[in-house]
Amino acid sequence: MSPIEVGGIAFLCVFGAASIGILLRARVPDHHLSADSRDAIKLAIAVIGTLSALALGLLIASAKRSFDEAGQELRTTAAHIVLLDRVLAHYGSDIAATRTTLRVLLEGRLREGRAEDQRVVSDGMDIEPVQDALRGLAPQTDAQRWLQIRALNLTAQIAEARWMRTETEVSGFPSAFLAFLIVWLTLLFGSFGLLAPPNATVIAIFLVCALAITGGLVLIIDMDHPYLGMIQVSDAPLHRALERLGRP
């Protein structure tokens, strides 16, 4: 389920609960909303509000960590690509075609990143053609053998980052956790509606608050998928790496 769909469901539940609470206020007997009853309801609201705040805090921390880790992985991959190009440059001119292949692969990855559907993450940069070329080399000196091994190690790290990217997008917040959070927010706003006077100003405030909370929830869920949606990790490190490829 996409972040927008989750946010839409959350908004309907939250604002719907507030509206139902306002409607119930007119039908609940007066002694059920006495001063003592209101105090008890407010205590229950405080507990639910605290749980909701803690849950939102955990979601924000988790999403921020996922986003930062994805950014660090992308910067590390860009550095490995530049290092790989430098290792190939030192190997000799007979491997120039492999350097060209590396550049073409990176250009394809950047084009793919701009054109892909925001709902579908790509597999990233396929480094296997470069690995195949490196395995087919026949080093003539100890220096070339060391450079071949170093280049293969770098390609292995790039390939690992590629599949880590895919796994990052498969994972996400547990559905049960989000469901409980939406239930808590629904109970919270339902209680607000039950205690609030039924007028247009109160309804407008509830509408704005419901939009703000569910909009924040959408952004948090979106940030937990750093290669998809509205908030994505920048490809700037890969663009800078592309500028450095092919230098003598």
Secondary structure, DSSP 8 states (H G I E B T S, - for coil): --HHHHHHHHHHHHHHHHHHHHHHHTTS-GGGGSHHHHHHHHHHHHHHHHHHHHHHHHHHHHHHHHHHHHHHHHHHHHHHHHHHHHHHHHH-GGGHHHHHHHHHHHHHHHHHHHHS-TTS-------HHHHHHHHT----SHHHHHHHHHHHHHHHHHHHHHHHHHHHHH--S-HHHHHHHHHHHHHHHHHHHHHS--SHHHHHHHHHHHHHHHHHHHHHHHHTSTTSSSS----HHHHHHHHHTT--
